[in-house]
């Protein structure tokens, strides 16, 4: 029997969020809506400009897989997170934000250096634009993997951002191969349109022959497949994903359970910050299917949970809010 519902691999990052005007992007030559990797000095200069002009809106634990596993664990799932942080204040903050509820990690020895940070700029349309300095996460390698824990998991979960680092890419490919050899199901998220614009070949290397479960939004799927229509996109996804969730923003999601397509309606909400929406969708969805729920139930829970995240600033909800979502979804008694 599996010890963990999901064994996830990802970059451990602390998010620093700012509300900005669209003009800020043009003035600073920033491509809106994408994640861009930057060096430490570049990020420091951007942070200085943002703090001087807008002031920090929120600081929170982040990272795509980290957010997903946090959500899964707060709903009640068992998670293991393989990541890399330094022995610094940012790393201390990240561990504290990660929480200690049902999440095990590989973090023991923490080397000197700088932990990863992500500058998140939220525009008036609630879209997030990110400039990321990976810090020691860029050196994530096979040494950070616990294959025994992975073997005792129902799923391994890989974030697409990992392909930007050669040693991290090699590690996730090895982990995926190990999972397949040990009858552990595989899941992956494309993570960001930038991964398909600039690292598509690397994403395909990580996908290999395919995964059991894939998460992506429509823009990412279009960039990956080279197709425009949803029908053509879905046919392309089926060649690499035995099952998948295609998120459609406020329009909900389209799921493929391996046999049929399932439409999931969106939830009306005033979005203020889309940072973490896809991560929450994946976390709630993975929680549901590892607890034996069907795709329809999982999709409805995930859509509801994502709508709660986008209505607030920051990529994660408070622990207690996850229980409220389960109650609202009819999956937990309010008594």
C-alpha positions as a printed NumPy array, in Angstrom:
array([[  0.   ,   0.   ,   0.   ],
       [  1.287,   3.463,  -0.91 ],
       [  2.695,   5.559,   1.932],
       [  2.306,   8.811,   0.021],
       [ -0.49 ,   9.92 ,  -2.261],
       [  1.896,  12.124,  -4.248],
       [  5.682,  12.438,  -4.366],
       [  6.371,  15.805,  -5.97 ],
       [  9.5  ,  17.425,  -7.377],
       [  9.86 ,  21.162,  -7.883],
       [ 11.655,  24.436,  -7.291],
       [ 11.284,  25.787,  -3.764],
       [ 10.622,  29.504,  -4.157],
       [  9.439,  32.339,  -1.944],
       [  6.982,  34.585,  -3.805],
       [  7.116,  38.351,  -3.417],
       [  3.963,  39.855,  -4.924],
       [  3.329,  43.375,  -6.183],
       [  0.279,  45.016,  -7.743],
       [  1.447,  46.845, -10.87 ],
       [  0.072,  48.868, -13.772],
       [  0.385,  47.531, -17.301],
       [  2.651,  50.459, -18.117],
       [  5.288,  49.03 , -15.766],
       [  5.901,  46.101, -18.129],
       [  6.568,  48.303, -21.146],
       [  8.75 ,  50.676, -19.155],
       [ 10.901,  47.796, -17.9  ],
       [ 10.891,  45.618, -21.037],
       [  9.039,  42.787, -19.288],
       [  7.001,  40.236, -21.232],
       [  3.601,  40.124, -19.558],
       [  2.033,  36.833, -18.515],
       [  5.173,  34.702, -18.624],
       [  7.755,  33.371, -16.208],
       [ 11.245,  34.671, -16.974],
       [ 14.416,  33.326, -15.389],
       [ 16.756,  36.066, -14.177],
       [ 20.025,  36.397, -12.293],
       [ 20.222,  37.6  ,  -8.681],
       [ 21.367,  41.131,  -9.549],
       [ 18.584,  41.507, -12.137],
       [ 15.989,  40.447,  -9.607],
       [ 17.4  ,  42.763,  -6.961],
       [ 17.161,  45.724,  -9.336],
       [ 13.565,  44.807, -10.219],
       [ 12.658,  44.415,  -6.541],
       [ 14.103,  47.84 ,  -5.757],
       [ 12.028,  49.429,  -8.519],
       [  8.868,  47.65 ,  -7.426],
       [  9.294,  48.429,  -3.726],
       [  9.982,  52.082,  -4.48 ],
       [  6.964,  52.453,  -6.772],
       [  4.348,  50.096,  -5.34 ],
       [  5.391,  48.503,  -2.061],
       [  5.271,  44.792,  -1.309],
       [  1.734,  43.377,  -1.408],
       [  2.436,  39.912,  -0.02 ],
       [  5.24 ,  37.441,   0.64 ],
       [  4.388,  33.744,   0.627],
       [  5.804,  30.29 ,   0.039],
       [  5.522,  29.372,  -3.636],
       [  6.849,  27.174,  -6.383],
       [  4.488,  25.246,  -8.644],
       [  4.818,  21.726,  -7.197],
       [  5.189,  23.118,  -3.677],
       [  1.858,  24.926,  -3.996],
       [  0.2  ,  21.814,  -5.399],
       [  1.477,  19.557,  -2.627],
       [  0.582,  22.121,   0.037],
       [ -3.   ,  22.165,  -1.249],
       [ -3.171,  18.374,  -1.419],
       [ -1.87 ,  18.057,   2.123],
       [ -4.269,  20.646,   3.531],
       [ -7.216,  18.805,   2.009],
       [ -5.985,  15.702,   3.826],
       [ -3.617,  13.957,   1.427],
       [ -0.165,  12.579,   2.215],
       [  2.646,  14.293,   0.331],
       [  6.409,  14.19 ,  -0.078],
       [  8.217,  17.178,  -1.563],
       [ 11.71 ,  16.87 ,  -3.037],
       [ 13.309,  20.298,  -3.374],
       [ 16.422,  22.293,  -2.526],
       [ 16.806,  25.342,  -0.286],
       [ 19.788,  27.137,   1.202],
       [ 20.639,  27.869,   4.819],
       [ 19.35 ,  31.436,   4.755],
       [ 16.383,  33.509,   5.936],
       [ 14.519,  32.879,   2.692],
       [ 14.904,  29.147,   3.206],
       [ 13.703,  29.451,   6.812],
       [ 10.627,  31.332,   5.633],
       [  9.95 ,  28.756,   2.926],
       [ 10.017,  25.839,   5.346],
       [  7.71 ,  27.65 ,   7.725],
       [  5.271,  28.451,   4.912],
       [  5.401,  24.906,   3.569],
       [  3.707,  23.762,   6.733],
       [  4.121,  20.506,   8.566],
       [  0.794,  18.825,   7.852],
       [  1.267,  15.545,   5.971],
       [  4.269,  16.848,   3.995],
       [  7.6  ,  15.065,   4.277],
       [ 10.681,  16.475,   2.541],
       [ 14.25 ,  15.556,   1.705],
       [ 15.495,  18.711,   3.413],
       [ 18.099,  17.929,   6.024],
       [ 21.465,  19.493,   5.285],
       [ 21.097,  22.975,   3.784],
       [ 24.12 ,  24.289,   1.925],
       [ 25.385,  27.859,   1.882],
       [ 23.929,  30.072,  -0.816],
       [ 20.653,  31.747,  -1.659],
       [ 17.229,  30.118,  -1.732],
       [ 15.038,  30.713,  -4.761],
       [ 12.735,  33.715,  -5.033],
       [  9.985,  34.612,  -7.463],
       [  8.92 ,  38.201,  -8.081],
       [  5.237,  38.086,  -8.992],
       [  3.702,  41.137, -10.654],
       [ -0.106,  41.221, -10.659],
       [ -1.66 ,  43.449, -13.315],
       [ -5.173,  44.984, -13.143],
       [ -6.617,  42.047, -15.129],
       [ -5.375,  39.688, -12.326],
       [ -2.773,  38.085, -14.614],
       [  0.54 ,  37.128, -13.024],
       [  3.932,  37.864, -14.562],
       [  6.962,  36.349, -12.869],
       [ 10.696,  36.943, -12.73 ],
       [ 12.384,  34.019, -10.999],
       [ 15.834,  33.594,  -9.505],
       [ 16.266,  29.888,  -8.804],
       [ 19.126,  30.213,  -6.33 ],
       [ 20.318,  26.799,  -5.132],
       [ 17.317,  25.165,  -6.836],
       [ 19.271,  25.375, -10.082],
       [ 21.54 ,  22.671,  -8.639],
       [ 18.724,  20.226,  -7.878],
       [ 20.021,  16.787,  -8.846],
       [ 19.69 ,  13.063,  -8.226],
       [ 21.08 ,  13.63 ,  -4.728],
       [ 17.815,  15.326,  -3.712],
       [ 15.67 ,  12.329,  -4.701],
       [ 14.449,   9.678,  -2.277],
       [ 13.655,   6.702,  -4.486],
       [ 12.353,   4.657,  -1.572],
       [  9.726,   7.321,  -0.839],
       [  8.899,   7.563,  -4.542],
       [  8.378,   3.791,  -4.72 ],
       [  5.887,   4.051,  -1.842],
       [  3.782,   6.695,  -3.597],
       [  0.678,   6.387,  -5.726],
       [  1.875,   9.175,  -8.038],
       [  5.023,  11.093,  -8.755],
       [  4.344,  14.693,  -9.794],
       [  6.796,  16.77 , -11.837],
       [  6.633,  20.498, -12.502],
       [  7.622,  21.632, -15.965],
       [  9.848,  24.407, -14.624],
       [ 12.422,  21.766, -13.662],
       [ 13.541,  21.304, -17.271],
       [ 15.316,  24.691, -17.268],
       [ 18.19 ,  23.243, -15.208],
       [ 20.261,  20.43 , -16.802],
       [ 20.873,  18.497, -13.543],
       [ 17.232,  18.91 , -12.497],
       [ 16.038,  17.769, -15.913],
       [ 18.246,  14.688, -15.704],
       [ 16.901,  13.968, -12.216],
       [ 13.224,  14.145, -13.179],
       [ 13.784,  11.949, -16.234],
       [ 15.47 ,   9.368, -13.993],
       [ 12.641,   9.65 , -11.446],
       [  9.991,   9.182, -14.13 ],
       [ 11.768,   6.102, -15.464],
       [ 12.06 ,   4.705, -11.938],
       [  8.344,   5.283, -11.327],
       [  7.387,   3.469, -14.513],
       [  9.589,   0.516, -13.59 ],
       [  7.981,   0.329, -10.131],
       [  4.319,   0.707, -11.172],
       [  4.043,   4.206,  -9.713],
       [  1.767,   6.449, -11.767],
       [  3.266,   9.582, -13.317],
       [  1.852,  13.12 , -13.429],
       [  3.256,  16.339, -14.84 ],
       [  2.31 ,  19.977, -15.266],
       [  3.512,  22.187, -18.113],
       [  3.651,  24.986, -15.495],
       [  3.84 ,  28.075, -17.733],
       [  3.557,  29.178, -21.383],
       [  7.231,  30.162, -21.277],
       [  8.169,  26.518, -20.843],
       [  6.574,  25.755, -24.202],
       [  7.887,  28.854, -25.952],
       [ 11.504,  28.466, -24.916],
       [ 11.955,  24.93 , -23.53 ],
       [  9.547,  22.819, -25.598],
       [ 12.163,  20.238, -26.584],
       [ 13.138,  19.827, -22.945],
       [  9.49 ,  19.433, -21.938],
       [  9.155,  16.7  , -24.544],
       [ 12.279,  15.001, -23.213],
       [ 10.678,  14.938, -19.767],
       [  7.38 ,  13.676, -21.163],
       [  9.156,  10.815, -22.885],
       [  6.652,   8.176, -23.991],
       [  3.946,   9.914, -21.969],
       [  2.451,  10.333, -18.506],
       [ -0.565,   8.965, -16.705],
       [ -1.884,  12.443, -15.853],
       [ -1.092,  15.826, -17.389],
       [ -2.14 ,  19.301, -16.239],
       [ -2.007,  22.336, -18.522],
       [ -3.987,  25.38 , -19.551],
       [ -5.227,  26.062, -23.064],
       [ -2.434,  28.473, -24.005],
       [  0.224,  25.996, -22.898],
       [ -1.474,  23.153, -24.763],
       [ -1.734,  25.249, -27.93 ],
       [  1.946,  26.164, -27.79 ],
       [  2.95 ,  22.553, -27.159],
       [  0.741,  21.025, -29.847],
       [  0.952,  23.752, -32.468],
       [ -2.837,  23.505, -32.765],
       [ -5.475,  26.179, -32.167],
       [ -8.852,  24.483, -31.743],
       [ -9.646,  22.691, -28.504],
       [-10.567,  19.526, -30.407],
       [ -7.192,  19.401, -32.171],
       [ -5.353,  20.28 , -28.959],
       [ -7.067,  17.444, -27.095],
       [ -6.265,  14.915, -29.806],
       [ -2.612,  15.932, -29.574],
       [ -2.609,  15.677, -25.765],
       [ -3.977,  12.146, -25.973],
       [ -0.762,  11.053, -27.705],
       [  1.301,  11.831, -24.584],
       [ -1.182,  11.744, -21.686],
       [ -3.357,   8.789, -20.803],
       [ -5.514,  11.206, -18.833],
       [ -5.403,  14.983, -18.598],
       [ -6.968,  18.166, -17.258],
       [ -7.094,  21.142, -19.626],
       [ -7.949,  24.265, -17.634],
       [ -9.868,  27.067, -19.348],
       [ -9.678,  29.932, -16.85 ],
       [-13.106,  31.295, -15.883],
       [-14.714,  28.786, -18.271],
       [-13.721,  25.856, -16.06 ],
       [-11.892,  22.845, -17.442],
       [-12.076,  19.985, -19.919],
       [-11.048,  16.601, -18.534],
       [-10.154,  13.359, -20.285],
       [-10.406,  10.302, -18.035],
       [ -8.911,   7.883, -20.521],
       [-12.247,   7.012, -22.095],
       [-14.403,  10.115, -22.329],
       [-14.297,  13.902, -22.059],
       [-15.895,  15.679, -19.103],
       [-16.747,  19.379, -19.073],
       [-16.314,  21.17 , -15.747],
       [-18.054,  24.509, -15.33 ],
       [-16.241,  27.522, -13.97 ],
       [-17.187,  29.295, -10.732],
       [-18.159,  32.964, -10.854],
       [-15.732,  34.989,  -8.818],
       [-14.003,  38.367,  -8.96 ],
       [-10.405,  37.439,  -9.754],
       [ -7.683,  39.604,  -8.252],
       [ -4.623,  37.331,  -8.552],
       [ -4.272,  34.267, -10.808],
       [ -0.941,  33.274,  -9.257],
       [ -1.276,  29.699,  -7.99 ],
       [ -4.606,  28.948,  -9.675],
       [ -3.264,  26.093, -11.772],
       [ -1.265,  24.753,  -8.848],
       [ -4.358,  24.693,  -6.654],
       [ -6.389,  23.006,  -9.405],
       [ -3.786,  20.251,  -9.651],
       [ -3.519,  19.876,  -5.865],
       [ -7.253,  19.57 ,  -5.309],
       [ -7.616,  17.255,  -8.303],
       [ -4.769,  14.979,  -7.227],
       [ -6.179,  14.866,  -3.705],
       [ -9.562,  13.764,  -5.032],
       [ -8.375,  11.033,  -7.393],
       [ -5.933,   9.583,  -4.848],
       [ -8.849,   9.322,  -2.41 ],
       [-10.822,   7.295,  -4.943],
       [-13.097,  10.034,  -6.291],
       [-14.085,  10.051,  -9.968],
       [-12.935,  12.651, -12.485],
       [-16.174,  14.625, -12.372],
       [-16.011,  15.015,  -8.601],
       [-12.296,  15.802,  -8.754],
       [-12.813,  18.401, -11.47 ],
       [-15.605,  20.169,  -9.602],
       [-13.537,  20.301,  -6.42 ],
       [-10.483,  21.557,  -8.305],
       [-12.443,  24.253, -10.142],
       [-14.024,  25.446,  -6.898],
       [-10.676,  25.496,  -5.088],
       [ -8.985,  27.419,  -7.913],
       [-11.753,  30.03 ,  -7.822],
       [-11.035,  30.614,  -4.135],
       [ -7.322,  31.167,  -4.764],
       [ -7.802,  33.734,  -7.533],
       [-10.138,  35.786,  -5.337],
       [ -7.279,  36.542,  -2.919],
       [ -3.65 ,  37.585,  -3.157],
       [ -1.051,  34.873,  -2.857],
       [ -0.75 ,  31.334,  -4.283],
       [ -2.023,  29.469,  -1.211],
       [ -5.004,  29.467,   1.118],
       [ -5.021,  29.164,   4.886],
       [ -5.243,  25.627,   6.218],
       [ -8.785,  26.079,   7.507],
       [-10.03 ,  27.317,   4.135],
       [ -9.406,  23.915,   2.567],
       [-11.893,  22.291,   4.935],
       [-14.42 ,  25.003,   4.05 ],
       [-14.005,  24.131,   0.363],
       [-14.618,  20.444,   1.053],
       [-17.795,  21.377,   2.938],
       [-18.963,  23.642,   0.101],
       [-18.261,  20.861,  -2.388],
       [-20.363,  18.455,  -0.326],
       [-17.386,  16.231,   0.457],
       [-17.18 ,  16.976,   4.17 ],
       [-19.814,  17.455,   6.826],
       [-20.016,  20.91 ,   8.381],
       [-20.683,  19.374,  11.802]])
